[in-house]
Amino acid sequence: LRNNIKQLVPYSSARDEFKGEARIFLDANENSFGSPLPKDYNRYPDPMQWQLKYKLADIKGVPPQHIFIGNGSDEVIDVLYRALCNPGVDNVVLCPPTYGMYEVSARINDVVIRQVSLTEDFQLDMPALQQAVDENTKLIFVCSPNNPTGNSINRSDIELLLNNFDGIVVVDEAYINFARQKTFIQELTEYPNLVVMQTLSKAWGLAALRVGMAFAGEEIINVMNKIKPPYNISQAAQELALQALENVAQVNEWIKETVVQRDVLAASLINLPIVLQVYPSDANFILAKTTDAKGIYQYLVEQGIVVRDRSRVELCAGCLRITVGTPEENETLINTLAQIEVGST
Ligand code: PMP
């Protein structure tokens, strides 16, 4: 734990101690007259989001006290750094190319960054990781399936890390619903140093709500709760997420369709003369190496289609990252790309 966090007395409100109904609430300086919206939005929400956690516990098979909810998983990343890493002293090990917020959030929190690039086949470089870790390494982020490469990280390597590293291994499973590999959520009791991150932003179709989750042992979750902003998940987000979580069947349908479309898109992309390689994906996007990523990206923008140019990212020269769209969107993309002649961009 970061030194200042060991001493921290967390913010508390009168309602933390007070459970149940009262006749009159005059403790939180809310508007006592009401809300302009047709709900009790004049009242602060449950800071611990228990209803939502019970529902998530049910779906995920993890006890509610092992769940932390963040304002997107981006907040989970930030809270982990603030809980564990003494600024300017402690370090995090990152494995690029990977999700950009691990680095940005580390820089914001003045956490020392050690980069251990993935191998050519986008797997963990285990000998190099062993070299990079020292007594000040508090966290290792492993993104699986990895953004932007799309592949899952070998399970045995993650297990090796969990067994041999004293600090915390964060497995970011933002795209796990699209993967052939199974989640690490069921391994929490086996590995006290495991934190699994998931989100409602991808498969669940709720990116606008900003709901991300960490699953971990109770001790870690308690520390995260201690330092998060008290009301980090709005009442609207809690209610809507709860409502959305009733639609498991619909979401499972979308996942199936996304996986089917991913294969269709991959097969169409590799047939284009401007595409040199399509990397295998376990996510809802595809990384494709092209003849001229920047030119193709610009051309697509002019046609009203936005993809992600990842060509300046390590190991991703020439690469575009393309989200799997609806069948119509994918067809439009492929038809538009088919108009390009090699060398014309
Ligand atoms: N992790 C990964 C691997 C991501 O790709 C993203 C979003 N692109 C996030 C986390 C952040 O998700 P959220 O919307 O939950 O903040």
Residues whose N, C-alpha, C, O or C-beta is under 5 A from the ligand:
A	BS01	PMP	G72 S73 D74 Y99 C143 N147 D172 A174 T199 S201 V211 G212
